[in-house]
Amino acid sequence: METDKKKSRFGIRLKIKELLNPINLIGLLLGGIAGVIYYLNADTLSGSSPISSSLSFTIIWGALIGFLLADILYQSIKKRHK
């Protein structure tokens, strides 16, 4: 039973380490910056849009999209090199 827990923790750590590669972290950062730029330039500063109504929500959404796009790019590069 104890070895099963160690194996599952080790598997989770490997998955987290794989997700937090430099390409994904750069995508996360660039997405957050894009979120700030969108917030500053958005015409919906009245608060009617749930995404652009708050700077923190806009940064989170931008970072999430940046992370997902970077992960798609990373997975396609990884698949080509196999």
Secondary structure, DSSP 8 states (H G I E B T S, - for coil): -HHHHHHHHHHHHHHHHHHT-HHHHHHHHHHHHHHHHHHHH-S-TTTTSTTTTSHHHHHHHHHHHHHHHHHHHHHHHHHHT-
